[in-house]
Amino acid sequence: MAVLIMGATLLSGPYGLTTAILAAFDAAAALFLIGIAMIMRRGSAERLRQHAQRYDASRPILMLVAALTIAAVA
């Protein structure tokens, strides 16, 4: 979320708001996928279940970010 907000803020001047949001979203998604790959490579199935339960509380925030991104693109 921080990468998305900071990236969009920093890139909005030179590239415009829409392009900045799209580029920042791509960067945040890439970092997310790298993080998930690292977690999956190091963990067992039980450890992945524990990790999923621990971060399940952030689901409403994720839904908000997705809705804002869709609204910005549309």
C-alpha positions in Angstrom: 0.0 0.0 0.0 2.8 2.4 0.9 4.6 1.6 -2.5 1.3 2.4 -4.3 0.7 5.7 -2.5 4.3 6.9 -2.6 4.8 5.8 -6.2 1.7 7.5 -7.4 2.6 10.7 -5.6 6.1 10.8 -6.9 5.2 9.9 -10.5 2.1 12.0 -10.8 4.0 15.2 -11.7 6.0 14.0 -14.7 3.6 11.4 -16.0 0.1 12.4 -15.0 -2.1 10.9 -12.3 -3.5 7.9 -14.3 -0.2 6.7 -15.5 1.4 7.3 -12.1 -1.3 5.1 -10.4 -0.9 2.4 -13.0 2.9 2.3 -12.7 2.8 2.4 -8.9 0.3 -0.4 -8.8 2.6 -2.5 -11.1 5.5 -1.9 -8.8 3.5 -2.7 -5.7 2.2 -5.9 -7.3 5.7 -7.0 -8.3 6.9 -6.5 -4.8 3.9 -8.4 -3.4 4.6 -11.3 -5.8 8.3 -11.4 -4.8 7.3 -11.4 -1.1 4.9 -14.2 -1.7 7.4 -16.3 -3.6 9.9 -15.9 -0.8 7.3 -17.0 1.8 6.3 -20.0 -0.2 9.8 -21.1 -0.9 10.8 -21.0 2.8 7.6 -22.4 4.4 5.9 -25.6 4.9 2.2 -26.0 4.4 1.5 -25.5 8.1 3.6 -22.4 8.2 1.7 -21.0 5.2 -1.6 -21.7 6.9 -0.4 -19.8 10.0 0.8 -16.9 7.9 -2.6 -16.7 6.1 -4.5 -16.7 9.3 -2.3 -13.9 10.8 -2.8 -11.6 7.8 -6.5 -12.4 7.1 -7.4 -9.2 9.1 -6.0 -7.0 6.2 -8.6 -8.3 3.8 -10.9 -5.2 4.1 -7.9 -2.9 3.3 -7.0 -5.0 0.3 -10.6 -4.7 -1.0 -10.4 -0.9 -0.5 -7.2 -0.7 -2.5 -8.6 -2.8 -5.2 -11.8 -0.7 -5.4 -9.8 2.5 -5.5 -7.5 1.2 -8.2 -10.5 0.1 -10.3 -12.2 3.5 -9.8 -9.0 5.3 -10.9 -8.5 3.2 -14.0 -12.2 3.3 -15.0 
